[in-house]
Amino acid sequence: MKNRILAILFCVICIHASSVAFAEQPEIITTIINEEQNKEHSDELQQMLQFIDDLYDNLQSRVKNGEKIVIFFDPAHGIDDDGKWEGEKTGRLSCTGMPEEYYSLQLSRKLYQLLKKNPYIEVVSTKDYIDALEGKTDNYYNITFRETVELAKNAKATLVISEHLNNTASIFKAYGLENVKGIHITYSNGKAYLAHIREEHKGFLTLYNKFDASGFSFQLASRVKEKLAANGLRVNNWNYGTVADDRFTYFVHYPISVIFESGFISNPEDEKILSDPEYQKLIAQTHYDAILETIALTFGIDISGFWGPRIVDNVNPSRNLLLLKLSRIACYYISHNDTDRGVHVLSLLLKECDPAKDAAIIENIQDMKYRIERSKELYTKAIALKKKGKMKSARYSMRKAISLVSRSPVFYELRKTYRTEYKGLKEVIEQTSIAPRYSVPNAMVNPLASSITKPVLVVIEKNMTPQEALFNALQCDEALLKKISSQFVQAKVKVGKKRFEKPTNEGIYIVQLTAKGNVKSVKRVSIVKLDPTKYQNQIYLKNSYCVPKERIKSL
Ligand SMILES: [Zn+2]
């Protein structure tokens, strides 16, 4: 009898102890936490869930009881420590030479005025950005996405928003070419680039959080798209204006976050719209309306009227919250390299989704699952190939695995595992022969003679030797590099009607090689045949880092 009482007592204590932390969580979540063997992970997950509840649980009655919806307004870029605008430093410039901040601040101020007037919303940001939004100053400092996440967490922000503009110039920056004479290739590259600009580099889009399965971030992006398109603004081609994003800390580490990109300042038609105060007003009003509608749609609370917060029918906030929690748990597991658990939670999440309503969310989850599962398959395959001594194939598989999990901080740990293993497969690199870097993904491994005979683009940048440029372009072994460079620097390059030069100056050269690796011919790329009266060509010329200054001025 005594034992039985003790046993009962013991059970009661157990139940009590475990129910303290999980009493509020739905069963599916409690099960996941209880299955977690690692104490640190389970503690961190509980803290995370607590944080999510603090932000979103029971928002309806909390707002009705006077609590405000906190919006963290992330400064778009800003001034760096050296006192310069980031837009100027990184080439985020408009057609008329204005940095991205010039337009983003104008839009942000208009949106801020609308948010500020709403008594149920509190806007939080850095002190200097709030001052800039208030119009007290035009200067504000740049903060990193990591700092944004920290500040938003401290402020217990319901969502994080930011007003950005797109541009074309950054592509050149990313490509790493600076002030090289003669970039204007009138061959296929130039044409392809122009076509790309024409098709892609225009119109607005919204980047939304890929790990937000509540649907809030996606719905907000969708609403912005519908409203702006209905008002005649151009939607960007990229995913038709709503882009699921996992490339930044901003999205991986904050539950609900979006970035508005209201157009390409490097496109003259877009810049014209963006500099018109009436359009600025329309865009800001659209962002404001979309935020309010999405709050009503996801959390079931309407804060748009003067009559006070109103509960919205036919909305199931607790379901949306459950989906959000599951997606955040999956995100936690994946970023902590416990991908088995991550995939397990993603599968549970898929079962909770409604195919009729959550199509975009389902697509995002499936994409995430696929990238993990497929990359793991490729990794396992690469290890097996390595054991068989098939290093070339092993490297190929491992590279494919790495590329599947690149571009997102959530895969940092997984990518590290693959990369470490990839380094162990490097013996093959030493036997590398010649191949143009840009042609085939497998270029570093024993290319066929046919790829040698393709013309190679050799870019000699400022303060770069021809040898370095050749190595960049060919990635070939030392002996071959020596042979090619000695022939290359002796080659005659036509620069005028009867004038020849040796290709040792900075510039871009098209080098034709024979199958044996001898230099057949070297041509300099120097002619600009773009019609400057056509606006796409203007953009191409203006945004190119490689255009001589006079040419920009003459346009
Ligand atoms: Zn930006």
Residues whose N, C-alpha, C, O or C-beta is under 5 A from the ligand:
A	BS01	ZN	H164 L165
